Amino acid sequence: AVRAGRRAESYPARTPAADDERPEPPRLAVQLLELVLTQPPAGAEQRDALLLHWLHACERARCRVPPAVLPDLLDLATTSRRLRTATAAVLGQRGAWLAGQRQPWCWAGEARAAGRAEEAADPQAWALL
């Protein structure tokens, strides 16, 4: 700050995130999520379909998204409205707190307030993708 010619601004201390009640999914499920987020197997439409499937499975298992992938998932859901409701359903306390820290992620609070996830994709439709 001194080299930049201005004083460091002071910001109020932030309240930390509450403890998550839901557990993280099994490690293999987390690896699959990381793979779909970082190296999608096909185009954006197929990636979104895979993520929706993963998010719905996570919700049915009463799990939450692990903290390490929260920023990537929130960024992706910010650009894809179709992922928002399902993402918000599995953010957990830490994810909801994190979403409140950045203005582009404000949709997460609204989607969580809605309190319902999208219905799972039709198995027949999933088989055709």
MMTF fields as JSON, N, C-alpha, C and O atoms, coordinates in Angstrom:
{
  "mmtfVersion": "1.0.0",
  "mmtfProducer": "UNKNOWN",
  "numBonds": 515,
  "numAtoms": 516,
  "numGroups": 129,
  "numChains": 1,
  "numModels": 1,
  "chainsPerModel": [1],
  "groupsPerChain": [129],
  "chainIdList": ["A"],
  "bondAtomList": [4, 2, 8, 6, 12, 10, 16, 14, 20, 18, 24, 22, 28, 26, 32, 30, 36, 34, 40, 38, 44, 42, 48, 46, 52, 50, 56, 54, 60, 58, 64, 62, 68, 66, 72, 70, 76, 74, 80, 78, 84, 82, 88, 86, 92, 90, 96, 94, 100, 98, 104, 102, 108, 106, 112, 110, 116, 114, 120, 118, 124, 122, 128, 126, 132, 130, 136, 134, 140, 138, 144, 142, 148, 146, 152, 150, 156, 154, 160, 158, 164, 162, 168, 166, 172, 170, 176, 174, 180, 178, 184, 182, 188, 186, 192, 190, 196, 194, 200, 198, 204, 202, 208, 206, 212, 210, 216, 214, 220, 218, 224, 222, 228, 226, 232, 230, 236, 234, 240, 238, 244, 242, 248, 246, 252, 250, 256, 254, 260, 258, 264, 262, 268, 266, 272, 270, 276, 274, 280, 278, 284, 282, 288, 286, 292, 290, 296, 294, 300, 298, 304, 302, 308, 306, 312, 310, 316, 314, 320, 318, 324, 322, 328, 326, 332, 330, 336, 334, 340, 338, 344, 342, 348, 346, 352, 350, 356, 354, 360, 358, 364, 362, 368, 366, 372, 370, 376, 374, 380, 378, 384, 382, 388, 386, 392, 390, 396, 394, 400, 398, 404, 402, 408, 406, 412, 410, 416, 414, 420, 418, 424, 422, 428, 426, 432, 430, 436, 434, 440, 438, 444, 442, 448, 446, 452, 450, 456, 454, 460, 458, 464, 462, 468, 466, 472, 470, 476, 474, 480, 478, 484, 482, 488, 486, 492, 490, 496, 494, 500, 498, 504, 502, 508, 506, 512, 510],
  "bondOrderList": [1, 1, 1, 1, 1, 1, 1, 1, 1, 1, 1, 1, 1, 1, 1, 1, 1, 1, 1, 1, 1, 1, 1, 1, 1, 1, 1, 1, 1, 1, 1, 1, 1, 1, 1, 1, 1, 1, 1, 1, 1, 1, 1, 1, 1, 1, 1, 1, 1, 1, 1, 1, 1, 1, 1, 1, 1, 1, 1, 1, 1, 1, 1, 1, 1, 1, 1, 1, 1, 1, 1, 1, 1, 1, 1, 1, 1, 1, 1, 1, 1, 1, 1, 1, 1, 1, 1, 1, 1, 1, 1, 1, 1, 1, 1, 1, 1, 1, 1, 1, 1, 1, 1, 1, 1, 1, 1, 1, 1, 1, 1, 1, 1, 1, 1, 1, 1, 1, 1, 1, 1, 1, 1, 1, 1, 1, 1, 1],
  "groupList": [{"groupName": "ALA", "atomNameList": ["N", "CA", "C", "O"], "elementList": ["N", "C", "C", "O"], "formalChargeList": [0, 0, 0, 0], "bondAtomList": [1, 0, 2, 1, 3, 2], "bondOrderList": [1, 1, 2], "singleLetterCode": "A", "chemCompType": "L-PEPTIDE LINKING"}, {"groupName": "VAL", "atomNameList": ["N", "CA", "C", "O"], "elementList": ["N", "C", "C", "O"], "formalChargeList": [0, 0, 0, 0], "bondAtomList": [1, 0, 2, 1, 3, 2], "bondOrderList": [1, 1, 2], "singleLetterCode": "V", "chemCompType": "L-PEPTIDE LINKING"}, {"groupName": "ARG", "atomNameList": ["N", "CA", "C", "O"], "elementList": ["N", "C", "C", "O"], "formalChargeList": [0, 0, 0, 0], "bondAtomList": [1, 0, 2, 1, 3, 2], "bondOrderList": [1, 1, 2], "singleLetterCode": "R", "chemCompType": "L-PEPTIDE LINKING"}, {"groupName": "GLY", "atomNameList": ["N", "CA", "C", "O"], "elementList": ["N", "C", "C", "O"], "formalChargeList": [0, 0, 0, 0], "bondAtomList": [1, 0, 2, 1, 3, 2], "bondOrderList": [1, 1, 2], "singleLetterCode": "G", "chemCompType": "PEPTIDE LINKING"}, {"groupName": "GLU", "atomNameList": ["N", "CA", "C", "O"], "elementList": ["N", "C", "C", "O"], "formalChargeList": [0, 0, 0, 0], "bondAtomList": [1, 0, 2, 1, 3, 2], "bondOrderList": [1, 1, 2], "singleLetterCode": "E", "chemCompType": "L-PEPTIDE LINKING"}, {"groupName": "SER", "atomNameList": ["N", "CA", "C", "O"], "elementList": ["N", "C", "C", "O"], "formalChargeList": [0, 0, 0, 0], "bondAtomList": [1, 0, 2, 1, 3, 2], "bondOrderList": [1, 1, 2], "singleLetterCode": "S", "chemCompType": "L-PEPTIDE LINKING"}, {"groupName": "TYR", "atomNameList": ["N", "CA", "C", "O"], "elementList": ["N", "C", "C", "O"], "formalChargeList": [0, 0, 0, 0], "bondAtomList": [1, 0, 2, 1, 3, 2], "bondOrderList": [1, 1, 2], "singleLetterCode": "Y", "chemCompType": "L-PEPTIDE LINKING"}, {"groupName": "PRO", "atomNameList": ["N", "CA", "C", "O"], "elementList": ["N", "C", "C", "O"], "formalChargeList": [0, 0, 0, 0], "bondAtomList": [1, 0, 2, 1, 3, 2], "bondOrderList": [1, 1, 2], "singleLetterCode": "P", "chemCompType": "L-PEPTIDE LINKING"}, {"groupName": "THR", "atomNameList": ["N", "CA", "C", "O"], "elementList": ["N", "C", "C", "O"], "formalChargeList": [0, 0, 0, 0], "bondAtomList": [1, 0, 2, 1, 3, 2], "bondOrderList": [1, 1, 2], "singleLetterCode": "T", "chemCompType": "L-PEPTIDE LINKING"}, {"groupName": "ASP", "atomNameList": ["N", "CA", "C", "O"], "elementList": ["N", "C", "C", "O"], "formalChargeList": [0, 0, 0, 0], "bondAtomList": [1, 0, 2, 1, 3, 2], "bondOrderList": [1, 1, 2], "singleLetterCode": "D", "chemCompType": "L-PEPTIDE LINKING"}, {"groupName": "LEU", "atomNameList": ["N", "CA", "C", "O"], "elementList": ["N", "C", "C", "O"], "formalChargeList": [0, 0, 0, 0], "bondAtomList": [1, 0, 2, 1, 3, 2], "bondOrderList": [1, 1, 2], "singleLetterCode": "L", "chemCompType": "L-PEPTIDE LINKING"}, {"groupName": "GLN", "atomNameList": ["N", "CA", "C", "O"], "elementList": ["N", "C", "C", "O"], "formalChargeList": [0, 0, 0, 0], "bondAtomList": [1, 0, 2, 1, 3, 2], "bondOrderList": [1, 1, 2], "singleLetterCode": "Q", "chemCompType": "L-PEPTIDE LINKING"}, {"groupName": "HIS", "atomNameList": ["N", "CA", "C", "O"], "elementList": ["N", "C", "C", "O"], "formalChargeList": [0, 0, 0, 0], "bondAtomList": [1, 0, 2, 1, 3, 2], "bondOrderList": [1, 1, 2], "singleLetterCode": "H", "chemCompType": "L-PEPTIDE LINKING"}, {"groupName": "TRP", "atomNameList": ["N", "CA", "C", "O"], "elementList": ["N", "C", "C", "O"], "formalChargeList": [0, 0, 0, 0], "bondAtomList": [1, 0, 2, 1, 3, 2], "bondOrderList": [1, 1, 2], "singleLetterCode": "W", "chemCompType": "L-PEPTIDE LINKING"}, {"groupName": "CYS", "atomNameList": ["N", "CA", "C", "O"], "elementList": ["N", "C", "C", "O"], "formalChargeList": [0, 0, 0, 0], "bondAtomList": [1, 0, 2, 1, 3, 2], "bondOrderList": [1, 1, 2], "singleLetterCode": "C", "chemCompType": "L-PEPTIDE LINKING"}],
  "groupTypeList": [0, 1, 2, 0, 3, 2, 2, 0, 4, 5, 6, 7, 0, 2, 8, 7, 0, 0, 9, 9, 4, 2, 7, 4, 7, 7, 2, 10, 0, 1, 11, 10, 10, 4, 10, 1, 10, 8, 11, 7, 7, 0, 3, 0, 4, 11, 2, 9, 0, 10, 10, 10, 12, 13, 10, 12, 0, 14, 4, 2, 0, 2, 14, 2, 1, 7, 7, 0, 1, 10, 7, 9, 10, 10, 9, 10, 0, 8, 8, 5, 2, 2, 10, 2, 8, 0, 8, 0, 0, 1, 10, 3, 11, 2, 3, 0, 13, 10, 0, 3, 11, 2, 11, 7, 13, 14, 13, 0, 3, 4, 0, 2, 0, 0, 3, 2, 0, 4, 4, 0, 0, 9, 7, 11, 0, 13, 0, 10, 10],
  "groupIdList": [1, 2, 3, 4, 5, 6, 7, 8, 9, 10, 11, 12, 13, 14, 15, 16, 17, 18, 19, 20, 21, 22, 23, 24, 25, 26, 27, 28, 29, 30, 31, 32, 33, 34, 35, 36, 37, 38, 39, 40, 41, 42, 43, 44, 45, 46, 47, 48, 49, 50, 51, 52, 53, 54, 55, 56, 57, 58, 59, 60, 61, 62, 63, 64, 65, 66, 67, 68, 69, 70, 71, 72, 73, 74, 75, 76, 77, 78, 79, 80, 81, 82, 83, 84, 85, 86, 87, 88, 89, 90, 91, 92, 93, 94, 95, 96, 97, 98, 99, 100, 101, 102, 103, 104, 105, 106, 107, 108, 109, 110, 111, 112, 113, 114, 115, 116, 117, 118, 119, 120, 121, 122, 123, 124, 125, 126, 127, 128, 129],
  "secStructList": [7, 6, 6, 6, 6, 1, 7, 7, 7, 7, 7, 7, 7, 7, 7, 7, 7, 7, 7, 7, 1, 1, 7, 7, 7, 7, 2, 2, 2, 2, 2, 2, 2, 2, 2, 2, 2, 2, 1, 7, 1, 1, 7, 2, 2, 2, 2, 2, 2, 2, 2, 2, 2, 2, 2, 2, 2, 2, 2, 2, 6, 6, 7, 7, 7, 7, 4, 4, 4, 2, 2, 2, 2, 2, 2, 2, 2, 2, 2, 7, 2, 2, 2, 2, 2, 2, 2, 2, 2, 6, 7, 2, 2, 2, 2, 2, 2, 2, 2, 6, 6, 1, 4, 4, 4, 6, 2, 2, 2, 2, 2, 2, 2, 2, 6, 7, 7, 7, 7, 7, 7, 7, 2, 2, 2, 2, 2, 2, 7],
  "xCoordList": [0.832, 0.0, 0.876, 0.539, 1.998, 2.877, 3.476, 3.523, 3.936, 4.522, 3.484, 3.825, 2.252, 1.195, 0.787, 0.068, 1.237, 0.943, -0.359, -0.854, -0.908, -2.125, -2.138, -1.44, -2.91, -3.004, -3.955, -4.901, -3.667, -4.547, -5.894, -5.972, -6.926, -8.257, -8.57, -8.085, -9.373, -9.748, -11.176, -12.054, -11.363, -12.664, -13.126, -12.314, -14.411, -14.896, -14.653, -14.696, -14.403, -14.198, -15.483, -16.583, -15.327, -16.496, -16.785, -15.883, -18.04, -18.448, -18.125, -18.462, -17.476, -17.149, -18.405, -19.473, -18.248, -19.356, -19.74, -18.897, -21.003, -21.476, -20.996, -20.666, -20.96, -20.563, -21.613, -22.814, -21.134, -22.035, -22.653, -21.986, -23.936, -24.641, -24.546, -24.531, -24.483, -24.428, -22.977, -22.063, -22.768, -21.409, -21.032, -21.879, -19.738, -19.276, -19.586, -19.703, -19.722, -19.956, -18.705, -17.633, -18.827, -17.649, -16.575, -16.869, -15.342, -14.194, -14.317, -13.969, -14.801, -14.942, -15.965, -15.796, -17.009, -18.0, -17.383, -17.663, -16.544, -15.872, -14.906, -14.816, -14.191, -13.277, -14.035, -13.566, -15.188, -16.007, -16.446, -16.391, -16.877, -17.273, -16.1, -16.264, -14.932, -13.751, -13.425, -13.07, -13.55, -13.273, -14.253, -13.85, -15.523, -16.538, -16.338, -16.559, -15.924, -15.716, -14.467, -14.474, -13.398, -12.121, -11.829, -11.147, -12.34, -12.076, -13.363, -13.498, -14.307, -15.589, -15.388, -14.595, -16.114, -15.937, -16.469, -16.111, -17.312, -17.903, -18.216, -17.604, -19.144, -19.493, -20.191, -20.445, -20.496, -21.108, -22.463, -22.798, -23.243, -24.574, -24.468, -25.215, -23.543, -23.364, -22.762, -23.115, -21.848, -21.268, -22.361, -22.4, -23.243, -24.328, -25.25, -25.708, -25.525, -26.379, -25.711, -26.371, -24.41, -23.68, -23.675, -23.871, -23.45, -23.458, -24.827, -24.93, -25.879, -27.233, -27.474, -28.032, -27.052, -27.197, -26.42, -26.941, -25.199, -24.378, -25.012, -25.091, -25.461, -26.054, -27.33, -27.561, -28.162, -29.384, -29.047, -29.69, -28.055, -27.631, -27.087, -27.339, -26.351, -25.813, -26.948, -26.897, -27.951, -29.106, -29.867, -30.257, -30.077, -30.775, -30.003, -30.603, -28.673, -27.831, -27.67, -27.008, -28.276, -28.2, -26.756, -26.353, -25.981, -24.584, -24.472, -25.458, -23.265, -22.984, -21.744, -20.956, -21.587, -20.417, -19.196, -19.279, -18.063, -16.863, -16.328, -16.466, -15.732, -15.268, -14.295, -14.325, -13.443, -12.418, -13.007, -12.374, -14.193, -14.777, -15.879, -16.45, -16.181, -17.258, -17.053, -17.988, -15.878, -15.743, -15.958, -16.623, -15.403, -15.581, -17.038, -17.542, -17.715, -19.123, -19.986, -20.89, -19.719, -20.486, -20.253, -21.191, -19.017, -18.74, -19.501, -20.096, -19.479, -20.154, -21.668, -22.308, -22.233, -23.676, -24.085, -25.233, -23.158, -23.447, -23.657, -24.459, -22.946, -23.069, -24.12, -24.475, -24.626, -25.619, -26.826, -26.794, -27.869, -29.07, -29.663, -30.285, -29.472, -30.072, -29.459, -30.074, -28.255, -27.587, -27.87, -27.548, -28.447, -28.525, -29.318, -28.817, -30.519, -31.35, -30.729, -30.685, -30.254, -29.639, -28.349, -28.053, -27.587, -26.349, -26.667, -26.046, -27.621, -27.98, -28.448, -28.243, -29.071, -29.599, -28.5, -28.749, -27.283, -26.21, -25.0, -23.919, -25.161, -24.043, -23.6, -22.411, -24.535, -24.197, -24.022, -24.171, -23.707, -23.552, -22.361, -22.459, -21.236, -20.032, -20.239, -19.811, -20.896, -21.15, -22.085, -21.885, -23.11, -24.031, -23.305, -23.535, -22.435, -21.641, -20.728, -20.65, -20.043, -19.122, -19.862, -19.372, -21.036, -21.825, -22.217, -22.367, -22.379, -22.714, -21.547, -21.743, -20.343, -19.155, -18.862, -18.072, -19.484, -19.251, -20.576, -21.496, -20.671, -21.917, -22.368, -23.568, -21.474, -21.964, -22.638, -23.4, -22.361, -22.945, -24.213, -24.687, -24.759, -25.932, -27.138, -28.034, -27.182, -28.294, -28.42, -29.518, -27.324, -27.355, -28.261, -28.993, -28.212, -29.074, -30.54, -31.379, -30.839, -32.222, -32.697, -33.828, -31.836, -32.214, -32.367, -33.251, -31.505, -31.633, -32.916, -33.578, -33.258, -34.476, -35.702, -36.699, -35.631, -36.749, -36.973, -38.104, -35.88, -35.98, -36.366, -36.774, -36.245, -36.576, -35.627, -35.23, -35.275, -34.395, -35.243, -36.413, -34.653, -35.354, -35.595, -34.861, -36.604, -36.861, -35.778, -35.24, -35.472, -34.416, -34.765, -35.933, -33.741, -33.944, -34.587, -34.345, -35.391, -36.037, -34.96, -34.117, -34.954, -33.941, -33.883, -32.808, -35.029, -35.045, -34.298, -33.537, -34.514, -33.828, -32.337, -31.531, -31.964, -30.546, -29.869, -28.732, -30.551, -29.977, -29.742, -28.869, -30.514, -30.378, -29.272, -28.926, -28.712, -27.669, -26.371, -25.396],
  "yCoordList": [-1.186, 0.0, 1.249, 2.235, 1.222, 2.382, 2.648, 3.797, 1.598, 1.773, 2.245, 2.95, 1.883, 2.303, 3.746, 4.328, 4.325, 5.724, 5.966, 7.093, 4.946, 5.151, 4.231, 3.218, 4.589, 3.798, 2.618, 2.677, 1.575, 0.41, 0.77, 1.395, 0.363, 0.625, -0.399, -1.53, 0.005, -0.963, -1.432, -0.648, -2.699, -3.311, -3.948, -4.461, -3.915, -4.56, -6.073, -6.679, -6.65, -8.099, -8.802, -8.383, -9.863, -10.613, -11.756, -12.359, -12.019, -13.15, -14.424, -14.536, -15.389, -16.629, -17.434, -17.229, -18.334, -19.194, -20.134, -20.551, -20.456, -21.425, -22.825, -23.077, -23.714, -25.1, -25.762, -25.541, -26.571, -27.29, -28.473, -29.179, -28.67, -29.792, -31.036, -32.156, -30.843, -31.974, -32.42, -31.597, -33.703, -34.183, -33.942, -33.652, -34.071, -34.017, -35.349, -36.366, -35.358, -36.633, -37.509, -37.028, -38.781, -39.659, -39.115, -38.379, -39.483, -38.951, -39.188, -38.308, -40.351, -40.607, -39.665, -39.252, -39.334, -38.392, -37.0, -36.281, -36.627, -35.337, -35.3, -34.29, -36.392, -36.457, -36.316, -35.645, -36.937, -36.816, -35.366, -34.85, -34.719, -33.313, -32.449, -31.6, -32.66, -31.89, -32.107, -31.168, -33.336, -33.655, -32.948, -32.378, -32.987, -32.345, -30.827, -30.182, -30.254, -28.811, -28.361, -27.322, -29.143, -28.696, -29.233, -28.577, -30.421, -31.041, -31.645, -32.867, -30.799, -31.339, -32.316, -32.062, -33.435, -34.468, -34.073, -34.686, -33.063, -32.643, -31.153, -30.44, -30.688, -29.273, -28.818, -29.604, -27.525, -26.914, -27.524, -27.677, -27.871, -28.436, -29.781, -30.048, -30.622, -31.92, -31.745, -32.472, -30.775, -30.507, -30.095, -30.575, -29.211, -28.772, -29.933, -30.027, -30.813, -31.977, -32.895, -33.388, -33.131, -33.95, -33.304, -33.978, -31.992, -31.298, -31.342, -31.544, -31.155, -31.253, -32.636, -32.766, -33.649, -35.013, -35.179, -35.756, -34.682, -34.783, -34.006, -34.508, -32.794, -31.96, -32.57, -32.521, -33.148, -33.801, -35.032, -35.276, -35.797, -36.968, -36.536, -37.19, -35.447, -34.91, -34.48, -34.738, -33.838, -33.413, -34.622, -34.631, -35.635, -36.839, -37.542, -38.133, -37.479, -38.115, -37.229, -37.613, -36.05, -35.093, -34.699, -34.621, -34.452, -34.017, -32.568, -31.948, -32.037, -30.67, -30.651, -31.596, -29.582, -29.429, -29.166, -28.366, -29.821, -29.578, -28.153, -27.595, -27.572, -26.18, -25.899, -24.809, -26.846, -26.603, -26.279, -25.569, -26.776, -26.545, -25.492, -25.191, -24.934, -23.942, -22.755, -22.408, -22.112, -20.958, -21.317, -20.579, -22.438, -22.837, -23.125, -22.731, -23.812, -24.143, -22.882, -22.742, -21.966, -20.722, -19.885, -19.293, -19.836, -19.105, -19.717, -18.999, -21.035, -21.704, -21.503, -21.223, -21.644, -21.462, -20.007, -19.732, -19.082, -17.678, -17.47, -16.627, -18.227, -18.084, -19.015, -18.867, -19.979, -20.928, -20.965, -21.628, -20.261, -20.195, -21.566, -21.767, -22.482, -23.805, -24.561, -25.495, -24.171, -24.837, -24.18, -24.756, -23.025, -22.233, -22.877, -22.974, -23.31, -23.856, -25.12, -25.292, -25.996, -27.246, -26.966, -27.644, -25.988, -25.623, -25.064, -25.456, -24.159, -23.538, -24.569, -24.391, -25.64, -26.662, -27.437, -28.011, -27.462, -28.268, -27.429, -27.978, -26.124, -25.277, -25.489, -25.396, -25.77, -25.875, -24.481, -23.475, -24.431, -23.156, -22.358, -21.148, -23.04, -22.356, -21.798, -20.684, -22.576, -22.104, -20.912, -19.981, -20.933, -19.802, -18.561, -17.45, -18.757, -17.644, -17.09, -15.877, -17.979, -17.561, -16.808, -15.796, -17.297, -16.637, -15.221, -14.343, -15.005, -13.672, -12.701, -11.508, -13.179, -12.328, -11.672, -10.73, -12.155, -11.602, -11.257, -12.076, -10.081, -9.623, -10.498, -10.75, -10.981, -11.821, -13.118, -13.726, -13.532, -14.771, -14.531, -15.446, -13.334, -13.015, -13.87, -14.029, -14.421, -15.297, -16.487, -17.018, -16.919, -18.115, -17.905, -18.813, -16.735, -16.455, -16.477, -16.991, -15.92, -15.912, -17.331, -17.693, -18.129, -19.501, -20.353, -21.207, -20.121, -20.865, -20.478, -21.32, -19.206, -18.741, -19.401, -19.637, -19.692, -20.371, -21.727, -22.206, -22.352, -23.563, -24.838, -25.811, -24.845, -26.108, -26.336, -25.395, -27.574, -27.942, -28.297, -28.654, -28.198, -28.631, -30.129, -30.846, -30.588, -32.024, -32.726, -32.183, -33.947, -34.708, -34.904, -35.002, -34.958, -35.145, -36.505, -37.47, -36.567, -37.802, -38.81, -38.468, -40.05, -41.029, -41.296, -41.536, -41.256, -41.468, -40.344, -40.594, -39.104, -37.97, -38.061, -37.749, -38.492, -38.623, -39.663, -39.464, -40.74, -41.788, -41.313, -41.834, -40.334, -39.84, -38.803, -38.467, -38.289, -37.254, -37.816, -37.08],
  "zCoordList": [0.0, 0.0, 0.0, -0.655, 0.727, 0.775, -0.601, -1.041, -1.288, -2.611, -3.61, -4.56, -3.424, -4.346, -4.113, -4.926, -3.017, -2.746, -2.026, -1.994, -1.462, -0.686, 0.523, 0.563, 1.464, 2.689, 2.478, 1.693, 3.194, 3.128, 3.746, 4.803, 3.065, 3.598, 4.674, 4.634, 5.62, 6.649, 6.361, 6.002, 6.526, 6.291, 7.592, 8.361, 7.835, 9.062, 8.991, 7.92, 10.139, 10.202, 9.783, 10.144, 9.024, 8.557, 9.524, 10.104, 9.67, 10.489, 9.727, 8.548, 10.375, 9.649, 9.309, 9.886, 8.378, 7.97, 9.101, 9.895, 9.162, 10.149, 9.764, 8.606, 10.725, 10.448, 9.564, 9.722, 8.64, 7.75, 8.479, 9.235, 8.236, 8.843, 7.975, 8.486, 6.681, 5.756, 5.558, 5.608, 5.335, 5.052, 3.598, 2.753, 3.329, 1.952, 1.29, 1.974, -0.035, -0.731, -0.676, -0.311, -1.03, -1.067, -2.0, -2.942, -1.731, -2.486, -3.999, -4.786, -4.408, -5.849, -6.492, -7.639, -5.764, -6.285, -6.419, -7.378, -5.454, -5.516, -6.703, -7.401, -6.93, -8.071, -9.388, -10.308, -9.478, -10.678, -10.886, -12.003, -9.818, -9.908, -10.371, -11.247, -9.793, -10.188, -11.669, -12.381, -12.111, -13.513, -14.447, -15.46, -14.108, -14.957, -14.964, -15.989, -13.833, -13.766, -14.518, -15.178, -14.418, -14.974, -16.366, -17.153, -16.679, -17.978, -18.524, -18.588, -18.915, -19.377, -20.534, -21.441, -20.492, -21.508, -22.886, -23.891, -22.93, -24.21, -24.116, -23.321, -24.905, -24.922, -23.656, -22.743, -23.622, -22.449, -22.114, -20.94, -23.128, -22.872, -22.156, -21.215, -22.601, -21.953, -20.56, -19.632, -20.415, -19.097, -18.122, -16.989, -18.555, -17.689, -17.329, -16.191, -18.283, -18.001, -16.986, -16.071, -17.136, -16.166, -14.789, -13.777, -14.756, -13.467, -12.815, -11.605, -13.601, -13.037, -12.437, -11.347, -13.156, -12.655, -11.334, -10.38, -11.281, -10.073, -8.927, -7.806, -9.199, -8.16, -7.595, -6.387, -8.466, -7.99, -7.144, -6.123, -7.559, -6.782, -5.419, -4.407, -5.401, -4.157, -3.221, -2.018, -3.767, -2.97, -2.419, -1.252, -3.251, -2.783, -1.673, -0.775, -1.733, -0.71, 0.527, 1.491, 0.492, 1.603, 1.913, 3.074, 0.843, 0.966, 0.529, 0.131, 0.606, 0.182, -0.704, -0.71, -1.436, -2.305, -1.423, -0.491, -1.695, -0.907, -1.11, -2.199, -0.092, -0.169, -1.312, -1.882, -1.657, -2.685, -4.051, -4.832, -4.358, -5.682, -5.678, -6.726, -4.521, -4.448, -5.389, -6.111, -5.421, -6.327, -7.797, -8.524, -8.234, -9.636, -9.952, -11.004, -9.04, -9.268, -9.247, -10.071, -8.32, -8.271, -9.531, -10.064, -10.003, -11.252, -12.424, -13.228, -12.516, -13.623, -13.551, -14.564, -12.367, -12.22, -12.443, -12.795, -12.242, -12.526, -14.018, -14.422, -14.832, -16.281, -16.883, -18.053, -16.093, -16.591, -15.653, -14.616, -16.016, -15.166, -14.868, -13.825, -15.763, -15.593, -14.413, -13.898, -13.976, -12.855, -11.504, -10.465, -11.5, -10.265, -9.135, -8.015, -9.398, -8.325, -7.744, -6.526, -8.609, -8.139, -7.383, -6.4, -7.821, -7.12, -5.745, -4.757, -5.673, -4.395, -3.377, -2.176, -3.843, -2.931, -2.21, -1.15, -2.769, -2.169, -1.76, -1.544, -1.653, -1.261, 0.181, 0.488, 1.052, 2.467, 3.066, 2.372, 4.344, 5.05, 4.529, 4.327, 4.311, 3.834, 2.427, 2.124, 1.575, 0.217, 0.19, -0.589, 1.04, 1.115, 1.639, 1.16, 2.616, 3.139, 2.049, 1.855, 1.343, 0.282, -0.814, -1.314, -1.185, -2.228, -1.815, -2.665, -0.534, -0.044, -0.058, 0.172, -0.321, -0.301, -1.646, -1.711, -2.719, -4.057, -4.717, -4.741, -5.236, -5.848, -7.016, -7.13, -7.896, -9.002, -8.536, -9.287, -7.32, -6.81, -5.982, -5.308, -6.023, -5.194, -5.54, -4.711, -6.737, -7.133, -6.193, -6.024, -5.577, -4.722, -3.511, -3.115, -2.935, -1.791, -2.173, -1.434, -3.325, -3.799, -4.105, -3.782, -4.725, -5.066, -3.806, -3.735, -2.81, -1.547, -0.827, -0.221, -0.896, -0.241, -0.864, -0.18, -2.134, -2.789, -2.135, -2.06, -1.656, -0.86, -1.583, -0.949, -2.887, -3.555, -4.719, -5.407, -4.928, -6.041, -7.252, -7.118, -8.419, -9.628, -9.543, -8.863, -10.222, -10.232, -11.033, -11.998, -10.608, -11.288, -12.763, -13.137, -13.569, -15.004, -15.269, -14.544, -16.294, -16.696, -17.117, -17.946, -16.575, -16.947, -18.449, -18.997, -19.11, -20.572, -21.282, -22.216, -20.84, -21.445, -21.188, -22.065, -19.98, -19.622, -20.537, -20.963, -20.829, -21.66, -23.093, -23.788, -23.529, -24.897, -25.072, -26.205, -23.982, -24.094, -24.599, -24.749]
}
